[in-house]
Amino acid sequence: MAKGTHSYHLDKHSVYWWISWGARHFPKPVANFIGDRIADWLFYYKSGGIVDEQVKNLDHILGPDVPETDKRRMVRRLWRMHGRFLLDLFRFSIMSEREVASLVPEFVGLEHIKNALAKGRGAIILTAHLGHWELGGILLDHLGFKVNVVQQQYDSAEQNQLLDKSKDMRGIKVIPSGDPATFAIRVHNALKNNELVAIQGDRDINKNGLSVEFFGRPANFPKWPALLAMKTGVPIVPAFTIMGEDGRYHPVAEPEVAMVDTGDQEADLRVNVTKLAGIIEKYVRNNPEQWFNFYYFWEQNS
């Protein structure tokens, strides 16, 4: 499992290995069919209390008017989609650039990333555990951008190697978030070289973030992207890659988020982190079945 989070049954090296093997050796329809059956089995028989925690997440996102039976159906679909995204991730490592591009009809808002990099300070890509964030990085690399991904390390070294390999084959650099000094140096160097640094901004991995409103309740979010932007002028560009009803992926980038700067750093930081959390909230609200948190998100504030 990812360090500092809850365990869930898909987060095992052996399962990831078999998903990787199936993605490379089975035709896509066959692999997807088998993956759906495995996801259903895990959902019904091996999920423990995880499904209940995910339903609690949907209580906040959807409100009390949506019946619990509907929320449980959505969580089951979420488990299936998580499996599909993993299969696609490992397929990408053997697909041609043309095949990868065929899965994406258009990258909406790509000009916002180009405009951010035109300032010469690099750029932070703010995304979340939403949709296929891995594909977003692959597409940006395919389009000629230098991409660095901030990644929380898993307990299993073999699992880290398996997932990192899928990125390395596409030229994406992984920046582990574990060691603060190494992390800071590598982020600094990437931005200095006018490269992209992508972060999933919906988890306060190091437990030193800021509590702001998220779907009406306080939740902790990382503060370093906003703080870095405030101090250095590095632009932050939100970007997400969502699967559509057509089974293809639809990446979208929003305009650079303007940082509030009144001279009161503490107050400004809270305003800016709240702005970033609000952008993530908008996309989660529109795509709750693609928000892959396998634990109760607000428990750290309960």
N, C-alpha and C positions, 0 to 999 in steps of 0.2 A: 504494500500500500504506500501511498505518498506519506512522507514523514509529517507528523503533526496533524494528520486527519484520521478519520475512522476507516476501518478496514471494510471492504466489500468484496464479494466473491469474484467479481470479474478482475479484481486487482491482484492477480496471482501470476507469477512468471510462467508457470506451466500453461495456464489458460491463454495468456498472450502469445506464447510460442505456438500453440495449436491454431490460434486465430491467424497468426502470421503464415503458418504452413498452409492452412486452408485457403487463404486469400491468394496464395501463389500457385496452388495446384488444382483448385476446383473452378469450374466456370462460375461467373458471378451469380447467376440465378440459383445455382445449387448451393454455393457458399452462403448466400443470403438466407435461403430457406433453412439450412441447417443452423445458421446463426440465430434466426428467430426462434427456433425450437429450443435451443440452449438458453437463450435469454428468458423464454417463458418458464423453463424448468427452474432456473435460478430465481426468478421472480416469485414463483409459487412455493418453492420448497427450500431454498437456500438463502433467502434474503434476510432472515431473522427479523429484527425490528427496523431495518433500513427503509422498507416501503412505508411504514408508519411515519417515519421521520420525513420522508419525501412528501407524503400527503400533508403533513403539517406545513411544509414549505408552500405547497399549493394553497393551503388555507389562507396564507398571507397574500399570495399573488392573485388568486381568483376570488377570494372572499367567501363568506358563509353561504351565499345563495346557490353555489354550485354543489350538487349532491356529492357525498363522499364516494359513491360508486363511480361517478364520472371521473373524479380525481384519481381513483385507483386504476381506472382504464388508461388515463393519461400517463401514470407512472409506468404501467406495463409497456406502453408505447415508447416511453423514454428509455427503458432498458433495451428494447429492441433497437432503437436508433443508436444507442451507445455501441452496441455490437456492430451495427452496419458501419458506423464511423471508423471503428477499429479495423474492420475488414478493408475499407477504402484506404485507410492510412497505409496499410502494408501493401495494398495493390499499387499505390503511388510509387513505391520504391522500384517497381519493375515496369511501370508504364512509360511510354514515350511522352515527350512534351506535348505532342499533338493529342495524345489520348487524354492526358490530364486536362488540357484546354477544352476538350469536347464536353467535359463535365460542367463547364462554367460558361453560361451564355454571355455574361458581361460582368465586368468589375465596376460597379457604380461608385463614383466619387474618387476614382484613382487620381484625379488632378489634385485633390487635397493633400495626398502624400507627396506628390511631386512639388507642390508649392511649399510644403513644409521643408523639404530637403533643399530647396533653392536658397534657403537662408544660411546654409552651410554649417549648421550646428548639429546635424543629425536629427532624428525624430523618435519620439516614443509612440509606439502603436499600442493603444489601450484596447484590450479585448477582454474576454471573460471565458469561463468554462461553459461556453454557449456555442451551439452549432459546431462546425468543424474548424476549430481554431488552427489545427495543424495544417490543414489545406490552405488556409489563408497565407501562412508563411511560405508554403511551397509555391503558391501562385506568385507572390511578390518576388521570390527568387527567380521564378520562370520569366518574370517581366524585367529582370535585370537589376533588381534592387539587392543590396547587401543586407542580409537579414540575420539578426541575432535574437534568440528566444530565451527569455528568462524562464528557467524550469526548476520546479521543486523536485528534488531527488527522491526516488522510491527506496524502500528498505532493501529491496533486492538489487544487488549490483548487476545481475544478469538481466533483469528487467530494464534497468537504465540503459545497458548496452544495446538491448534489442530496440528500444524506442529511439535512442540517440542515433543508431545506425540508419534508421529510416530518414532522419534529418540530414545526416552527414552525406548520404548518397545524393541529396539535392543541394548540397553546398550551404546548408543552414548551420550557423554556429550556435551551440548551446552554452548558455551562461548559467551554471548552477547557482542557486540562491543560498546555499548552505553557509559558506564562509563569507562573513561580511566584507573583509578586506579584499579578498579576491574578486568578489562580486562587484564591489565599487570600482576597482581598477578596470575590470573588463567592460563594464558599462561605460565608464569614462572614455576608454580607448575607442570603443565602437562609435560613440557619439562624436568624438574628436575626428574620426575618419569619415564623418557624414554618413553613417550607416543607420539602419533602423534597429531599434531595440523594442521587441514586443513583450508585453507583460499581460498576464491574466489578472486584471485588477479587481476581481471579486473575492479574493481570499487574502487575508492578512496572515501570511505564512509565518512571519517572524514575531507575531504577537506584539508589535510595537506601533500599530496603526492608530487610526482615529475612529471613534464611534460617531456615525452620522445616521440620519433617517434613511431607511430603505424599506419600501412598501409599508410605511407608517410606523416602523419600529426601529430602534437603534441597532446597528450592526457595525462591526469593525471592518474598515477598509485600509489597504496600505496607503501611507501618506507620502512615501518617497517620490513617486512620479510627480505629484503636484509640487512638492517641495523643491525638487530638482528643476522643474520648469520655472518656478518662481525665482530661483536664485541665478539661473544660467540663461533663461530665455529659450531653452530647448522646447520646441513645439510638441504638443500632445495631440495625436490624431486618433479618434476612436474608429475601430474597424471590426466588423464581424462577418462571419461566413455561415449563412443559414441554408439548410436544405429546404428546397421548395417542394410543393406538391408534385412537381414533375420529376422528382428524384434527382435533380441536378442542384448544384450549389450556387448560391447567390451572394457573393461578397459585396460588401458596401463599406465605404469609408466616409466619415463625416468631416466637416470642416474642423480645422484646428480649434481646440478649446481655449478661449481667451482666459488667461489667469487674472484674477482680481488682485490688484496691488494698491492698497491704501497706505502702506507703510506699517500697518499693524500685522506682523507676520503671523501671529497665533490666530487672530480672527480671520485673516485672509486665507490661511491654510484650511481652516474649517469650511469656509465658503467654497474653496476650490475642490476639496475632496468631496463635498456634498454635490457639486456640479458633476463630477466624474461618476459618482455613484448613481446620480439621477439618469445619466445616459445609459448606464448598464441596466438600470431598472426598466427603462423604456423598452429595451430589446428583450429583456426577460419576460416582461408582461406580454409582449407580442408573440413570444416563442417559448412558453413555459415547458413544453415537452422536449426542448433541446437545451435545457439548463442542467448540466450534469454535476449536481452536488448530491452525493450519496450519504448525506447526513443532514440533521436539522440545522439550517444555516444560522439561525438566530440564537443557538444554544449558548454561545460564548457570552451572550448578554442576558441570559435568563436568570 
